[in-house]
Amino acid sequence: MSTMFFIQFAVVLLCILIGAQVGGIGLGVLGGIGLAVLSFGFHLQPTSPPIDVMLMIMAVVSAAAAMQASGGLDYMIKIATRVLHRNPKYITFIAPAVTYTFTVLAGTGHVAYSVLPVIAEVSRRNGIRPFRPLTMAVIASQFAIVASPIAAAVVACVTMLEPQHITMADVLKVTVPSTILGIGLACVFVNKLGKELKDDPHYQALLQDPNYVKEYIDVEEQKNDVTISPKAKLSVGIFLTAALLVVVMGALPELRPAFEHDGAIKPMGMAHTIEIVMLSASALIILACKPNGDAITRGSVFHAGMRAVIAVFGVAWLGDTLMNGHLAEVESTVSHLVESAPWTFAFALFVLSVLVNSQGATVATLFPIAIKLGIPAPIIIGTFVAVNGYFFIPNYGPIIAAIDFDTTGSTKIGKFIFNHSFMIPGLLSMAFSLAFGLLLVQLYY
């Protein structure tokens, strides 16, 4: 790697560090300064902003905010409260189970956006540290890609290993149990991390701030008996139906309209599908439940979601611009590492996925090299989960969104960037999933 790459990489990290310290929309707007330095100072060509990621967040937030204004979030929280009062620690296990299932069926981790605001609010209102279920939910939504039969990375993996008589079933019988067991075991440890909200001095200080209480601690949640209207229940039904519809359309591409693209007829992409379905859900909630228009934009979900959009706009665009400017260099360096020491294949997968933020691109770059080097197919399959290094640098859309949805401040980017909330959950999940994956290939092959 060149010296110039590391200098520019330091600029990116510095912007993330300062933005995290500023708070609010600081993370996003500091990304703008980083882009100015890279483009005007180092003459790196900016990539296209992550428009689809931003629009997906906006569409989901519009539906979730309309549901909140209709009383639907209170209804969901009331139901969750009853369950959590009996088993309050289960949300750390339930949340990743939901996002994992969504990703497996839809083939994209971005479906997690639809449940992140609910996870954050349910946790906060029940005194549970939101960082635990939020981080594991995001990690699970990433790791589930290698367990999804419709994910591009899995399809590419099977296609490349097909000459060695490897089928989809051969891959999934390793990746599905290894990721489920790995994430489940990580949840056990993460569920014990950090103080409870009642013992957290930072959150308790927030509760002394009148502005915070006015914005996030509404009168209804302080009452023991909250009256739930039929319209609140209807709004929840519309929202959950939309989320389920996204999953079904991801699992069954034939349900999506097909259009000609690059000379071939292909189903409409999942990004547009999520945006259209969630915007429609928002419209239906507004038309059927008639929430106060101002209440929609005043709610905590809307405020957190818009901060997430700005953060993704700045930071994700900044990181993508850096990596795109050095893509050939990054791929060449990691490729040489695998060629010189094949045993480092899992590490190479992890590093490249961190740098290019794409499981599919990581597979396309390194799997052919591994096959050419003669690395056995079982080892390739056993280490497949290592393509999920997104969490290492906190510039991935769902990570940024989760940080902003957590109004307690328990999910955050640390003072030194890499000590962010997703690091330990991600590393634990990775280590356990890799261990189970390599163990399973020893049993199967």
SEPAMAR-154058 format. One record per residue (C-alpha): x, y, z. Coordinates in pm, whole numbers, padded with zeros to 5 digits, always signed. Layout:
! SEPAMAR-154058
XYZ
...
***
This chain:
! SEPAMAR-154058
+00000+00000+00000
+00128+00348-00088
+00209+00623+00159
-00054+00840-00009
-00324+00584+00070
-00239+00589+00440
-00230+00969+00449
-00575+00988+00291
-00700+00708+00514
-00586+00913+00815
-00794+01206+00686
-01101+00984+00674
-01044+00854+01027
-00984+01205+01160
-01314+01328+01014
-01500+01034+01168
-01333+01099+01504
-01414+01471+01512
-01766+01416+01379
-01838+01155+01647
-01723+01396+01915
-01934+01683+01777
-02248+01467+01781
-02583+01540+01616
-02532+01585+01243
-02160+01640+01304
-02064+01295+01179
-02223+01360+00842
-02110+01716+00783
-01751+01637+00883
-01762+01385+00601
-01810+01683+00373
-01483+01835+00496
-01309+01503+00433
-01449+01493+00080
-01326+01847+00021
-00975+01750+00133
-00970+01433-00081
-01119+01591-00394
-00975+01945-00390
-00656+01863-00204
-00562+01516-00328
-00764+01527-00654
-00950+01202-00587
-01264+01181-00799
-01571+01161-00573
-01794+00862-00628
-02170+00895-00649
-02328+00962-00307
-02496+00656-00152
-02836+00771-00273
-03018+00437-00246
-02898+00381+00111
-03013+00730+00208
-03348+00688+00034
-03405+00349+00197
-03349+00502+00539
-03580+00794+00457
-03855+00563+00331
-03836+00339+00638
-03819+00638+00872
-04124+00797+00710
-04326+00481+00775
-04191+00431+01128
-04244+00799+01217
-04603+00790+01088
-04660+00476+01293
-04515+00648+01600
-04738+00953+01553
-05039+00720+01522
-04958+00557+01856
-04835+00238+01691
-04493+00246+01850
-04654+00280+02192
-04866-00026+02110
-04563-00229+02004
-04373-00120+02312
-04668-00207+02537
-04671-00560+02394
-04294-00587+02416
-04299-00457+02773
-04520-00744+02884
-04280-00994+02732
-03968-00818+02851
-04088-00779+03205
-04094-01158+03224
-03770-01208+03028
-03608-00863+02993
-03280-00991+02852
-03433-01172+02556
-03435-00868+02326
-03060-00908+02273
-03137-01249+02124
-03470-01168+01956
-03348-00859+01768
-03062-01032+01579
-03288-01331+01512
-03533-01099+01335
-03272-00914+01126
-03093-01240+01042
-03418-01391+00912
-03500-01077+00714
-03159-01078+00544
-03167-01450+00464
-03505-01411+00294
-03444-01075+00127
-03079-01118+00030
-02976-00776+00159
-02880-00652+00504
-03049-00318+00445
-03387-00463+00545
-03263-00416+00903
-03349-00046+00875
-03716-00126+00927
-03667-00270+01275
-03377-00064+01415
-03595+00224+01543
-03831-00022+01711
-03541-00209+01875
-03396+00119+02005
-03724+00247+02149
-03833-00084+02303
-03494-00118+02472
-03484+00236+02607
-03836+00234+02742
-03771-00091+02925
-03444+00023+03079
-03233-00211+02866
-02907-00082+02724
-02995-00038+02352
-02636-00096+02242
-02672-00470+02309
-02964-00558+02079
-02882-00286+01824
-02523-00395+01766
-02611-00764+01747
-02905-00689+01516
-02678-00503+01272
-02404-00769+01291
-02661-01044+01231
-02800-00859+00929
-02448-00855+00780
-02348-01213+00861
-02675-01354+00729
-02567-01260+00375
-02350-01575+00356
-02652-01779+00467
-02890-01636+00206
-02938-01845-00109
-03034-01534-00305
-02746-01310-00193
-02503-01213-00470
-02202-01326-00264
-02345-01677-00214
-02445-01712-00578
-02094-01606-00685
-01936-01848-00439
-02140-02143-00566
-02075-02051-00930
-01698-02042-00877
-01688-02368-00680
-01927-02554-00910
-01641-02715-01114
-01536-02880-00785
-01886-03030-00755
-01990-02788-00481
-02363-02710-00468
-02568-02442-00296
-02662-02696-00030
-02295-02770+00038
-02230-02404+00110
-02545-02335+00313
-02512-02644+00534
-02194-02480+00666
-02275-02109+00659
-02626-02128+00809
-02545-02325+01128
-02204-02160+01174
-02345-01806+01163
-02646-01891+01379
-02428-02056+01642
-02161-01787+01618
-02403-01498+01654
-02599-01675+01926
-02285-01734+02132
-02175-01374+02079
-02515-01257+02209
-02448-01439+02537
-02136-01228+02591
-02273-00900+02454
-02577-00932+02679
-02347-00879+02975
-02158-00578+02837
-02208-00228+02976
-02416-00091+03260
-02793-00099+03273
-02952+00235+03188
-03049+00298+03548
-02682+00272+03642
-02541+00458+03341
-02423+00807+03450
-02436+00939+03092
-02800+00841+03042
-02898+00958+03388
-02740+01296+03308
-02949+01309+02989
-03262+01258+03195
-03178+01577+03383
-03180+01774+03059
-03527+01928+03005
-03479+01940+02629
-03395+01571+02614
-03693+01479+02832
-03925+01694+02622
-03807+01538+02296
-03769+01173+02391
-03961+01105+02713
-04324+01166+02619
-04607+01181+02870
-04767+00855+02754
-04467+00638+02833
-04463+00765+03193
-04818+00647+03251
-04882+00301+03384
-05195+00255+03178
-05166+00371+02817
-05485+00358+02613
-05422+00209+02270
-05659+00320+01994
-05771+00097+01705
-05584+00328+01468
-05261+00263+01659
-05308-00110+01607
-05390-00053+01239
-05069+00148+01192
-04866-00139+01336
-05042-00384+01107
-04961-00173+00801
-04598-00127+00905
-04535-00494+00979
-04713-00601+00661
-04483-00371+00463
-04174-00515+00634
-04295-00869+00562
-04372-00776+00202
-04014-00656+00156
-03882-00989+00282
-04117-01191+00061
-04027-00989-00249
-03661-01039-00170
-03708-01413-00141
-03929-01436-00450
-03787-01206-00722
-04063-01311-00961
-04306-01103-00755
-04117-00789-00854
-04176-00626-01195
-03904-00702-01450
-03736-00447-01674
-03467-00454-01940
-03121-00370-01806
-02792-00409-01994
-02963-00614-02260
-03126-00856-02014
-03462-00868-01839
-03409-00839-01465
-03645-00794-01167
-03661-00453-01003
-03376-00409-00752
-03433-00450-00381
-03334-00090-00308
-03623+00044-00517
-03852-00226-00380
-03782-00126-00020
-03824+00244-00101
-04156+00200-00283
-04308-00040-00029
-04209+00167+00273
-04319+00498+00121
-04652+00335+00035
-04683+00207+00391
-04623+00559+00520
-04894+00695+00291
-05142+00426+00396
-05079+00496+00765
-05130+00869+00712
-05448+00816+00508
-05602+00546+00725
-05488+00649+01074
-05477+01027+01022
-05191+01111+01262
-05102+01475+01326
-04868+01588+01049
-04649+01789+01283
-04628+01499+01526
-04471+01283+01255
-04177+01517+01209
-04147+01600+01580
-04114+01238+01690
-03788+01084+01808
-03787+00831+01522
-03796+01104+01257
-03522+01309+01423
-03293+01009+01465
-03360+00889+01111
-03278+01222+00951
-02952+01239+01147
-02873+00893+01011
-02939+01010+00654
-02698+01302+00690
-02438+01079+00854
-02458+00824+00573
-02445+01107+00318
-02114+01234+00452
-01928+00938+00601
-02028+00659+00362
-01960+00884+00061
-01623+00979+00208
-01516+00619+00267
-01636+00504-00073
-01444+00784-00246
-01120+00687-00073
-01150+00317-00156
-01260+00376-00513
-00954+00592-00569
-00725+00311-00454
-00931+00006-00550
-00671-00154-00780
-00400-00098-00519
-00608-00247-00238
-00709-00553-00439
-00352-00610-00557
-00206-00589-00207
-00457-00831-00057
-00423-01067-00354
-00046-01086-00310
-00095-01165+00057
-00307-01469-00028
-00065-01582-00298
+00233-01568-00062
+00058-01731+00236
-00264-01923+00150
-00337-01985+00520
-00411-01614+00552
-00716-01650+00326
-00968-01577+00603
-00768-01273+00711
-00747-01153+00350
-01124-01190+00307
-01180-00988+00622
-00936-00710+00530
-01064-00669+00174
-01427-00662+00290
-01339-00388+00538
-01182-00182+00263
-01431-00231-00021
-01752-00265+00188
-01894-00537-00035
-01921-00910+00022
-01982-00966-00349
-01674-00769-00453
-01463-00952-00196
-01576-01289-00329
-01521-01184-00691
-01167-01065-00612
-01028-01334-00384
-01213-01658-00454
-01061-01698-00804
-00714-01649-00651
-00785-01907-00382
-00906-02157-00641
-00600-02091-00859
-00372-02146-00557
-00537-02479-00491
-00692-02388-00156
-00941-02672-00086
-01309-02590-00138
-01399-02688+00221
-01153-02430+00356
-01296-02164+00124
-01648-02246+00244
-01542-02264+00610
-01388-01917+00594
-01663-01766+00376
-01812-01576+00671
-01493-01363+00688
-01629-01149+00401
-01838-00967+00664
-01582-00716+00789
-01811-00416+00743
-01830-00347+01114
-01457-00276+01156
-01477+00084+01031
-01804+00253+01140
-01909+00393+00802
-02165+00130+00696
-02526+00250+00659
-02702+00030+00920
-02421+00097+01171
-02458+00473+01135
-02837+00443+01149
-02824+00231+01467
-02600+00489+01636
-02844+00767+01557
-03155+00569+01651
-03010+00507+02000
-03107+00826+02180
-02949+00708+02505
-02598+00740+02361
-02504+00382+02452
-02435+00291+02087
-02154+00515+01969
-01821+00572+01799
-01543+00584+02058
-01278+00849+02107
-01033+00643+01903
-01279+00545+01626
-01198+00174+01637
-01329+00136+01993
-01684+00180+01867
-01982-00017+01996
-01984-00269+01709
-01623-00381+01743
-01654-00638+02024
-01990-00781+01904
-01850-00804+01550
-01520-00965+01646
-01692-01213+01877
-01942-01308+01607
-01664-01340+01351
-01440-01555+01572
-01718-01789+01679
-01867-01819+01327
-01526-01895+01177
-01458-02157+01445
-01793-02327+01386
-01751-02302+01008
-01410-02470+01010
-01537-02733+01253
-01836-02813+01032
-01628-02854+00716
-01412-03102+00908
-01724-03299+00993
-01879-03280+00647
-01574-03331+00423
***
